[in-house]
Amino acid sequence: MTRYIFIIGGVMSGVGKGVATASIGKILQGKGFSVTAIKIDPYVNVDAGTMNPIEHGEIFVTDDGTECDQDLGNYERFLERSLSSDNYITTGRVYEAVIHKERNLEYEGKCVEVVPHIPEEVISRIKRAGQKDKADFVLIEIGGTVGEYQNMLFLEAARMMKSSIPESVLFVLVSYLPVPHMIGEMKTKPTQTAVRTLNTAGIQPDIIIARSELPVDEPRKNKLSLFCNLNLADIISAPDVESIYDIPINFEQDKLGDRILEKFGIKRKGQDLREWRRLVAKMHGLKKTVRIGIVGKYFQTGNFTLMDSYISVLEAIKHASWANGCIPEITWLSAEQYTRSPKALEALQEFDGIIVPGGFGSRGAEGKIRAIQFCRENKIPFFGLCLGLQLAVVEFARNVCDLKDATSRELKARAKIPVIDVMPEQEVLLKEKKYGGTMRLGAYDCIIQKGTKAFTAYQKTKISERHRHRYELNNEYRDELEEAGMIMSGVNPDRNLVEIAELPNHPFFLGTQFHPEFKSHPMNPHPLFVEFIKASLKK
Ligand code: GLN
């Protein structure tokens, strides 16, 4: 029997609903159950692939090539399982499917209406994901907050599920309790209002996860219990924590897992979170640090620095650092500064390692190329991810192969020496303006050459990694690059595409056409990140 837990947000977004969902999943896994998770994004976009990372945060990619919300990354990292297209629902996807069915006469002449047909489609997708993943528990995170117009139809789907299988459905409200500095007291009223609003959608939360700067004390728990129709034990205190990996442990202090099982009337089958606790305890005990710089462009909005655009990179650095017995100090470095003032490059010396992550378009590219050159010439460990690999190849072609005009066709459409070129099928798609979901996406095989850094990391010759790109190393220049010393240490066997390039005689200089960061888990750090951090520590 599958149980469904809906996770709904109250008061405001950005309080960690995704990580709360992942943490509930981790706790239930720890009690011996199989868990899967679904993210519902209320926007009309069919997927996240067409959105700017500054707008949306990282675009996560699954093995089956779904470009989705970064929360799926959190789910995968906590649940240590790989998810698919079925775990991601958007308004765009739901309407697209309903309209498609209508055109195929699948509603058999009925008038197709927003209600019930849209919520019914949502419900069938939720159930399908649960069946496919053979889950005891399906967690469904509804994006946005209660009271928004956008997620109403998803709340309606949740309500309909509760009314048809009440014993199998639970609602968790992740709400925010502000502590305004001018008052100095934690306020419960916004959460009370959120619960009332949820009630108007026909939903009574079973549990409130009370997110706040501080732990929720007894008087406030009493208030929430009285005004929101809940037992005291159903209010889980969730104060800010140092690391997101503390959260399952924190929830368990208020016995969230047992409370959920009690409500469903089931007993736990396993013992809780032992390995997870061990990892978190180890992480908190680490003293040694490693300084990593990330040269990118998707983090500045107005006066604020966003970290969400590169969240998987950030997490992968953490996992690999812990495996190396250290904690990372990460600095965001804006690529454009290196073209404005080349002197800024000198500051890269202060870092133990530099990462150039994925990206699109020409803004910042020349700055990244200069940073890569600086790392190559000054023997600073360098790790290029996707665009990072492509620009490392451009830099090498220009400055080592002496091909001054070398570039990527993404940067210059009429490139004379396109060492990075658009893949033929991608050129057609771009001409036809078919942008959505058409890149080379998802998992592809790669054969690793023995005796290389890549092999040292993976310790095997056949791997599979996730991709998201239209451009690729141009094989016409491969001999020239190899003769000058670049090693193509990973190649896709089906299309002979270069997937990993590296330089010998350097502490670590390696780029991947794929995104290794998507497959790094706290318990299972990514081997390339582990090697990169190891080399960085030596510096
Ligand atoms: N813009 C490059 C491409 O399309 C790199 C993409 C990426 O970094 N994910 O190939």
Residues whose N, C-alpha, C, O or C-beta is under 5 A from the ligand:
A	BS01	LIG	G358 G359 F360 G361 L385 C386 L387 R468 H469 R470 Y471
